[in-house]
C-alpha cells in the first residue's frame, strides 16, 4: 500500500475526522478532511483521491449527494458512506446510489481498515477481463456472447465489481447465475480472497446453522472438534448463496442478522466473531413474489436485493448459440483429447430454433451427448436428439385417460423427473434446477414415486 495514496474524509464532527485521519495515517495514507459538501467538492477538483469517506448527515447536504457528485465527476473513485447505528434504510439507499460500501456508527476501526484495504485494491480504471480470460469452473469459458442482452450483462458486471453492495442475480435455471457471480468476484477488490458457492436448497434444514456459522467442539453429538462455517471460510472474499429462496424462515432470520451485524455465532459458542464477506445471492424464483406469499422475509429481501442483475435466457440471445456451441464443443473435445467436430448447417439451424428450457446447461448436455454418439467429424441435426418444440399431448392424455386423477398426476410428475434426470446425466442437483424445484423437493418426490428404487434396480 503506497504512502502516496490519498483519502478524502467528509464529516462535520471534528472528533470523527480526527479519529479517521489518525487511523488512516497509521496505515500509511494521507488524509484530507472536509466538513461540508462544498469543501469536499473543492478538494475533489484540486486533488486525486483513492477513496472518499463521507458521513450521511452534513450541514449543506447529505452523503447521497456526495455519492452522486463523485459518480458523475469522478467515476473511478470509490465512496464509502458512514451511517447512523441501525440506519438500515440509509445504508441500502447509499449502496443503491453507487456507494462502494458503508460503515455504521460508532465506527469499528477493524471494519474501517478492512474497507480501506478493499477499496485500494480496485483498479483506478475499469479493466474488464474478457470471457476467455476469466477463469471458471474446470476452465469453463465465462459469459461468452455478443448479443445485446449479453453485452448489457457484461457492462453491468463491470459496474458491480467496483462495489461491495449485496447483489441478487435472477434468471432461469442454467442461465449462468453462478458464473456471473464468479466474474463479479474475479473483477472486484476481493479477487485474491475465496469464492464460496453454497446451494441453499441442498442443505438439510437441521444442519443449516452449523453449516453456515460453524460449531464448537461438543456442541452436539458428533462435534468432535471446532469447525468453521461458510461465513468463516469465505472471510475476505465472496459468499454466493445459490437458490436462496429455499432457506426456511428461521434460517432467514439468522442470515439477516449475520449480514447486518457482520458477526456470527458458532453453534455451542457464547460469543460472536467478526466476519468479512461480500454476499451475492441468486434464485430462479421471483423473490418479490415469494415475499408477497410469506415465504421470504421482506427485511432480508431488501438486504439481499440492493442491486439486481438479471441473466437472460438462451432464447433471448439465439444469435449467440453458434458461438457458444463452438466453444463448448472445443472444451469438451479437449477434455477427452479428441478432435473438435463441426456442426452441420442443419444442426446449427436446429439448435438456434430450439427453446432450451434448461438454457446453457442444457446446451452443454445436448452437445456432450452428441459428441459421445457421433462417429464422424461432424455433428448432424439428428445427432442432437432434441425434443420436438411442441410435443403433441394427445397420445399421453389417451394413455392416462382411464386412471384416477392422482395416478395421472403422479405419472406426469414421474415422467418429468425421469426426463430431467436423463437430460442431466442423472445429476440430481442439476435436475432439480431444470425442474425449477429445490434439491430437497426433488429428493422427496423421487422417494414418494419410487424412482430411487427403480434406479437402484437398474444399477
N, C-alpha and C positions, 0 to 999 in steps of 0.2 A: 504494500500500500504506500503510495508516494506521498512525501510531505507536502508536495505541491497541490494535492487535492484540496479543493475548497468547498465548504458547505455554507449555505445561507440559512440563518435561523430567523424566523419571523414570529415574534411573540411580544406582547405588550407588558409582560411581567418580567421585571429585571432579574429576579432571583432565578426564574426558569431559564432565561437567556444565559445567565452566568453558569448555572449547573450544566446546561447542554454544551456551552462553549468549553468549559474545563474538561468535560468528558471527551469531547472531540479532540482537544489539544493533546490529551494523553494517548490518543490513537494516532497521533502524528498528522492531524488535519488542521487546516486553517479555517477558523470560523468567523464569518462576518454576520453582524446582527442588525436587525431592523425591528422597530416597534409598531410600524404601521404598514399597510399595503403600499402606500405611496413611496415610503422609504425603500421597501423591498423592490418595487419596480425600477427605482432609480439605480439600485445596486445591480440588479439583473441586467440593466442596459450597459453598465460600465464593466462588468466582470463576467468571467466564465466560471460556472459552478458545476460540481459533480453531483450535488444533492441539495434539495431545498427542504427544510423542516418548517412547517407553518402551524401555528395554533389555529383552532377553528374559529375562535371569537377574537376579533381585532377591533380597534376603535373606529376605523373607517371602512370596514368591510368584514369579510369572513374568509376562512380557509378555502372555501369553494371558489371564490373569486380569484384567489391566488392560483389555485389549480388550473382554472380556466385560462388565466393570463399566460401561465407557463406553457400550457398545451398549445396555445395559438402562436406564441412568440419564441419559445424555446422547446420544441417538441421532443428533443432527446434528453431533457433534464428530468430525472425522476423527482417527484414531490411526495413527501410523507406528511400526513395531517395528524396533529395532536388533538385528541377529542377529550371531552369531559368523561369521567368514570361512569360506565354504564350507559353511555350515549350510543346505543347500537345504531339508531337511525342516522346519526351524523356520520358514523364510520362507514356505513353502507353507502350513504349519499356521496361521500368523498371517493370511495372506490369506483362507484358508477361514473363519477365525473372524470376519472382517469388517474387518480392518485396511485402511486406505487404501492403504498401500504399505509397503515395508521398505527399510532401509539395512544394508549389511554392514560389519562392522569389518575393517580400520580405516576409519572414516567418511570418504568423499570429500566435501570441503566443496562442490565444484561440484554433486554429486548432492544434497547436503543442501539447497542453495539452490533447486535445481530443484524438489525435492519440496515445500518450503515454499511456493514461489510457486503451485504447482498446488493445494495444499490450501487456500490462502487465496482461491482463485478460486471455491471451492464456495459455493453459496448456504447461508445459515445454516439455512434450512428447505427441505424438498423442494418444488420448484416444477416439476412436470412440465408440459412442453409437450404440448398435445394433438396428435393425429394431423394435424388440419388446420393447426396452427401450425408443425409441424416440417417443414422443407424436405426434399425427397427428390430423386432424380434426375429432371431435367426437370420439376420441380414436382409430382412424384408424391406423392399422399397416403400417409402412413406409418401402418401398423398400425391401420387402421380396424376397428371391430367391437365389439359389446357382449356377445358370448358369454362364458361363464365362462372358457374357455381363453385368450381374447384379453385379458380383464381381468387374468388371472394373469400373462400375459407382460408387460403394461404395468407392473404392480406390481413385477415382478422387474427390469425395466429401470430403474425409479426407484432401486432399491437399488443396482444395478450401476453406475449413473452416478456414485455417490458413492465409488467405489473405483477404484484403478488396477490391481486384480488382473487377471491374464490370464483371459479368458473364452473358452469354447468353445461355439459355437452349433450345435446339432444340429437335424435336421429334413429332411424330404423336399425334393427339388428343387422350386423355385418357391414355397416356403412363406414367403419373406421374410426369409431369414437376413441378407442384406446390409443390408436396411432396418432391421432390429433393431440391427445393429452401428452403423449411421449414427446412429440415435436415441440409443444409449448415448453416442456421441461428442458429439452435439449437447447433451445434457443434462449432460455432465460438465465437469470443470475444464479440459479441453483443447479446448473448443468453438471457441476462436479459432485453433487450430492446424490443420494439414492433416489430412484424412481420405483415406488412400490405400488403395484396394481392389485386391488382386492375385489373379488367378485362377492358382493354382499349377499347375493342370493344363494351362494354355495356354502355358507357357514351355518351349522346347526345353531338354533336360537339359544340353547343353554350354554354355548361356548363363546358367544359373541363378545361379551365384556372382557373375558380373559384374552381373546384373540386380538381385540383392538387395543387394550390398555396393558396387557401383561398380567402377571400374577407373582405373588411371593411364595417362597417355599412353605409348604404346609397349609396353603390357603384352602385346599380341598384334596380329596383322595387322588393320588397320582401326581400331585405337585411336588416333585422330588427336589426341585431347585428353582431359584428365581428365574423368571423368563420375561423378556421384553415383548411388547405387543407391536401391532402395526405402526402406531404413532411413534414409538421409540425407534423402531427400525428405520422409519422414513425421516427421522430428525435431520434437519439440514437440507432436505430435499423435498420431494413431492409425493403426496399420498393420493392415489387415484382410486376413488370409490365407484366402481362399476355397478350398475343395477342398484343404485342407492335407494330406489323406491321399494325394494324388497325388505328394507330394515323394519323390524317391528317397532311400534310406537315407543315402547320402553327404552329401546336402544337409541331411538332418535333423540330422546331427552338427554342421554349421556353424551351423545355425539355433539349436540348443540353446546353443552357446557364446555366440552374439550376445545371446540373451535373458538368460543368466545373468550375463555379464560387462558387459552394456550397452556393448559396444565391438565394432567391426567393422574388418576389414582389407580395403582395396580390392585387387582383383587387380593384382599388379605392385607393390604397396607393401611397404615394410619395416617400417611402423609401423601401430599401431591408432589409431582415433579414437573418441571417446565419441559415443554416440547416445542420444537420449531419446525413446523411443516406447512407446506402450501397444499391446500385442498382443491382438487379438481374432481368433480363428480359427473356421472353420466347415467342415463337410463333410456330405454326405448319407449318408456311410458311418457305421458304428458304430466309433469309434476303439478301444474296448476289444477288439473282435473283431479289428481289424487288428493290434493288439499281440500277441494270442494266436497269430495266424498268422505272426508275424515280419515283417510288412510295415511296421510303425511302431514306432519306438523307445519303450520304456517310459519312459525318463527324460524324453524330450521330451513324451510324453503327460501325465505328471504336471505338467510346467511349463505346458502349454497349457490343461489341463483343471482348473485350480484351482477355477473355478466354471462350472457348465454351465447353459446356457439352451436349452430345447427349444422349437422353434417348432411349433405344432400344424398338422396338415394341414387343408385346407379341408373334408374330410369330417367333422372333429371340430367344426367350427363352421358347420354348414349354415345356422343361423339368421342368420348374418351375410352370406350370399350376396346377398340383395336390396340391402342397404346398400352392399356392395362393388360390385355390378354398376351401381348408380345412379351411384356416384362415378366409376367407370371410364368409363362412357359419357359422363358430363358432361365429363370431362377430354379424352377422345378427340374429342368433338364440338367442344370449344373449340379444339383443335389444328387442326381443319380449317375453323374459322369457320362451322360448321354448327349446326343446331338439334338439341338433345338428344332422341333418340327415346325413346319409352316402351316398356317391356317388357310384353307382354300377360300376363294371369294365367297362361295356359298356358305361356308362355315362362319365367316365374319358377318355375313348378312343375317344369318340365323341368330348369332349372338346379339347383334345390335337390335334385333326385333324382339328379343325375349325380355320379359319384365323383371326378372331376377328379384323375387321376393326376399331372398337371402342376401342380396347386394353383392359386394366384392367377395365376401366369404363364400357365397355360393358359386361365383365365377371361378374362384380358386379350386373349389371341389370339382366342378364340371371339367375344368381343364386337366386337373390331376387324373381324373378317371379316364378322360380321352387319351391322355399321354400314355397311360398304362395299357390301353386297349389297342392303340394304333400300331400297325405292323410296318408301315412305310415311313416316308419322310414328311408326310403331310397329314393334317387332321381334316377330315371331311365333315360335312354337316351332320351326317348320320352317326359319326363317331361321338358327337356331343351328347346324344341321347337326352335331349331336352324335352321336358313335358310339353304337351300342346298348350298354347297360350290360354285357351278357354276350353278345358275338357268338358265333354258332354256329360251332364249329371244323370241323364235318364237311365242308363244301364245300372248305375249304382242304386238309384232310387227303386228300380224294379226289383233288384236283388234283395233289398231290405224291406220291401213293402209289406211282407207278411209278418214282420217282427214287431213285438211291443215297442213303445216309444223309447224306453230306457235302453233296450238292447240295440235299437237303431243308433241312438246317440253314442253308446259305447263303441259300436262298430266303426262309426265315423271317426271318433276320437282315437281309437286304436290305429286305424289306417294312417291318420295324420302323424301320429307319433312314430310309427314304423317308417313312414316316408322320410321324416326329418332325420331319424337315426341313420337311414341308408344314405341320405344326402350328405351327412357329416361324417360318414365312415364310422358311425357308432360312437362319436364323441358326444357324450350326454350333455356337457356344458354348452357346446356349440348347438346341439339340437334344441335345447331349451330356448336359446336365443332366436333360432329360426322360428320356433313356435310362438314366441312372444310371451313366455311364461318363465317363472323362476326355476332354478335348478331343483329346489325343494318340491315345487309343484309337479315337475316332471317325474321326480323320483316317486312321489305319492301316486300319481296316475299310472305309472308303469307297474307298480306293485298291485294296485287295485284291479287293473285289467289283466294281470297275469303275464305281462310281457317279459318280465325278468325271468320267469321260469321257462318261457318259450325260448329265449335267447340262450339260457344256460343249457337247455336240451340240445340246441344246435351246435353248442361248443363255440 
